């Protein structure tokens, strides 16, 4: 596997970093935790990435339970966006297998997606036939700039060696006053603190930048976006959860334990220690 040095902070571009836990580095300017090296993206994002067949990288998203989980998570992501501005046009950058686009079109969004991997884009078309899904980077596939009400990227930002430039790229396609919405793993999460080097989102050489609510706010500002709302959900849905305790409860007594699990999720969110950082910024 070819690896490359990450010489500057992905969030702000500073080169003043110190050693942090888990073999990572912490930016001395903005506090963002990031890797020192990363795998060549051309060797990571290959066909089969979303089927778990990309060597040491990628994830298997095909299981029916995972798809059922994603259907509900994506509906809640859409609801988060709708609370900030209603239903309109949406571009999902790095749309993967199309789960978010399927949820968005079902709720009345005029949806489009950009996905560099052709196999994943084809799968996305099968799941969201009403969406305009194109193969390639958002800057390469002909979408009109400054034309979408919402431009989003879910679990893409952490893969970017220059997260600030990527956020600016997303903003290029949002109309003035439109939204840029991103979601990444939460480095401040209780799960990360509990599991340390076994944290599921550590993903050495693949996840470059690890954000907290505070460093995400700084990254949005550095990209010229006005932060509107930053939350830390854990996406506890039905019998599924990223927190082992809530999962056990949900499997034992679904009706009652689902309420307990949602209560845990709400508590984590209030304290900023939920599993992911979900952030919305306003494009200027």
C-alpha positions, 0 to 999 in steps of 0.5 A: 500500500502506497502511503503519503505524508499529510504535511498540513492540517486538513482543517486549516492548513497549518503545519504546526502539529504535536503528537496526540493519542492513537498515533495521531497529531493535533494541529497547534492552530485549530486543534483538529486531530489528524493522521500523519500519513494516509493511503493513496486514495487511488488504492482505497476507493476502488470498485467493491469499496461499498461491498467490503471487497476493497482489501483492507478498506471499504465497508459492506453495506449490502446486508438488509439490516444495514440497509434498513438502518440506513433508510431510517438514518437518512430519513432523520438526516433529511429531517435535520436539513428540512428543519433549517430550510424546508424541501428543495434541491439537493446535491449529495457529493460522494453519494455512495450507494444512494441511500441518502438520495433514496430518502430525499426523493421519497420526501419530495426533494429534487435530488442529484448525486456525484459519485467517483466510483462507477459501480457505486453510482450504478447501485445508487441509480437503482435505489434512487431512480428519480435522482440525477446521479453522475459518475465523477467528482462534483467539479467534473460532471457538469452540475451548475454552480450556485444552483442547489438549496443544499449540498451535502457530504456524509462521511466524506470529509474525514477522507480529505487531505484538504478538508477546507478546500473540500468544504469550499468545493461543496459551497461552490454548488450551493446557492447564496444563502443555501446550506452545506451539510456534512457528517463525520465521526465525532472524535469527542464521542464517548465511543472513541473514549471508551474504545481507544485504538479499537474505535470503529471510526479510527480507520488508520490511513483511511480517515485523515481528519477527526473532528469534534463539534468545536473543530468542525465549527472552525473548519466551516469558518475557515472555508467561509461558511457560517455555522448554523447548527452542529449536533452529535447524534448517535443514530439509535434507530429501532433495534440498531445503535452505535452504542453497545448498551443501547443495542443490548437494551433494544434487542431485549425489550424493543418497545421499552428499551427503544425509549431508553435508547433514545434517551441515551442518544439525547443525553449524548447529543446534549453533552456533545459526545454522540457518535457523529458530528452533523453540521450545517453551514450557510453559504455566502 
